[in-house]
Amino acid sequence: MCGFSKVWQLSREGMEACNRGDFFTAENNLRTAISLSGCKSKKIHKATMYNNLAVVYQMSGKFGEAIDAYSSAVNILNPDHKGQANLIKRIKGKMDGLKEKIAA
């Protein structure tokens, strides 16, 4: 049994924790969700969770970790799929913005 509903519950709870400023709980929930998401999940779902983890890192000031998480999301997605290619472009824009912020 995959338990994918548990994965989405953890992801949701992680983002709720992030919105409250509880970045520790947010990171833990999202990392657990990612580790559990391998079972029959679509790549887009796992990429979404990495994107959410990147947002948590970014909001908590961990810019290097955010770039890594965004990169993980991009590496999961298919650049030949039109919708995913657009998502890759948006994520890469976020990564470039963070890299500029770090360099400044």
N, C-alpha and C positions, 0 to 999 in steps of 0.2 A: 504494500500500500504506500502510495506516494505521500499522502498527507499534504497536498498542495494548498489546501485551504488554510492549514497551519502556517505555511510559508507566507501567504498573503496577510494573515492576521499579524504575524511578527513584523512584516514590512509596514503595515498600517500603524501598528503600535510604535514602531521605531520612528516613523515620521511625526506621530503625535508627540512623542517625547522630544523630538528635535524642536518642534514648534513651542514647547514649554521651556526650551533651553537646557533640557537634560540630555546632553550630547553623549554621555557615557552609556546610558540606557539605549539611546537611539542607535549608536554604533554597534552595541552588542546584539540588539534585536536584528538589525540589518545583516550583520555578519552571519548570524545563525540562520536567517532566512536564505541567504545566498548559499550557505553550505548545504541546506536541505533542498534547494531548488533544482538539483540535478536530475531528479527522477521525473522523466517524461515532461519536463517543462519546456516551453518554447523559448528559444534564444532571446526573443524580445522581452520576455518576462524577467529573465536573469539580468539582462542588460539594464532594464528599468530599475532593478534593485541596486545594481552597481551605481547607476546614476543617482539614486536616492542617497546611497552611502557617500558619494562624492559631495552632495549638497550638505550633508551633515558635517563632513570634514571641512568644507568651505566655510560654513557658518561658525564652526568652532575655531577657525583660524589655522587649521592644519592644511595649508595649501598644497604641499608636496603630496600628501596622502590623497587629497582631492583629485589631483592630476592623475595619480595612479589609478584611482577608482574610475574616473572618466575614461582612462585608457582601456581599462578592463571592459567597460561597457562597449566601447568602440570595437575592440577586438572580437567580441562575441557576435556583433551584427554583421549582416551581409551587405556589402556595398553595391551589389548588383540588384538588390531589391529596392525598388523606387522609394517606398516609404521609409525603409531602414536607412537608405542613403541620405535622405533628408535629415533623419535623426542623427546620423553620424556627423553631418555637417554642423548641426546645432551644438552637439557635444564638443566637437573640435573647436568651435568658436569659444565655448566656455573654457576649454583647456588653454587656448591661446591667451585669453584674458587673464587667467591665473598666472601663466608664465610671465606675462608682462608685469603683473603686480609683484611677483617675486623678484624680478629683475630690477624693479624701480628702487 
